[in-house]
Amino acid sequence: MNGETATRRAVEWLAAAAPDPEECRQQWERNPLAVTLLPAGLHWDVLILAGTLGGLTLEVLTGLVDRPGPVLADFGDSRTGFLVPSGTAARWLGTGVRAAGRGTWIVVPYPGRRTGGVRWLVPPDGDGTLTDPVTLELAMHEAAARLADAHRSDGHR
């Protein structure tokens, strides 16, 4: 599948979560740099990690799976959002992770957007692939351990 077809499928998949899918598609067609608000909890939830932990978790995750689900980053990479199956937010017990599920809205850029404020680190594939929360939790633990080791190493210098 070429990049244009993949992006078109990703637009359709994301727009299906919108209250008005056609309006969502039209907004992105008019301006691919636009962002839209989409409700979490219908097709996916989002687990949001702050700071360096998010980027390092994505690095670990890509070593564990062939392709993670969609991953968002905000301006300055201060937060990283992993799209996970709906219902995950309601069951999430981990600390230091913001869970966005039913009743919350997420700022979502056009699927082909990899630069700018809110952007995709891993764009949606259009098939509905999401990150498994158990695998994500393992990646978070490994990333946190690496950060702790780095912090200890810096403290001993």
Rosetta blueprint (number, residue, H / E / L):
1 M L
2 N L
3 G H
4 E H
5 T H
6 A H
7 T H
8 R H
9 R H
10 A H
11 V H
12 E H
13 W H
14 L H
15 A H
16 A L
17 A L
18 A L
19 P L
20 D L
21 P H
22 E H
23 E H
24 C H
25 R H
26 Q H
27 Q H
28 W H
29 E H
30 R H
31 N L
32 P L
33 L L
34 A L
35 V E
36 T E
37 L E
38 L E
39 P E
40 A L
41 G L
42 L L
43 H L
44 W L
45 D E
46 V E
47 L E
48 I E
49 L E
50 A E
51 G H
52 T H
53 L H
54 G H
55 G H
56 L H
57 T H
58 L H
59 E H
60 V H
61 L H
62 T H
63 G H
64 L H
65 V L
66 D L
67 R L
68 P L
69 G L
70 P L
71 V E
72 L E
73 A E
74 D L
75 F H
76 G H
77 D H
78 S L
79 R E
80 T E
81 G E
82 F E
83 L E
84 V E
85 P L
86 S L
87 G L
88 T H
89 A H
90 A H
91 R H
92 W L
93 L L
94 G L
95 T L
96 G L
97 V E
98 R E
99 A E
100 A E
101 G L
102 R L
103 G L
104 T L
105 W E
106 I E
107 V E
108 V E
109 P E
110 Y L
111 P L
112 G L
113 R L
114 R L
115 T L
116 G L
117 G L
118 V L
119 R E
120 W E
121 L E
122 V E
123 P L
124 P L
125 D L
126 G L
127 D L
128 G L
129 T L
130 L L
131 T L
132 D L
133 P H
134 V H
135 T H
136 L H
137 E H
138 L H
139 A H
140 M H
141 H H
142 E H
143 A H
144 A H
145 A H
146 R H
147 L H
148 A H
149 D H
150 A H
151 H H
152 R H
153 S H
154 D H
155 G H
156 H L
157 R L
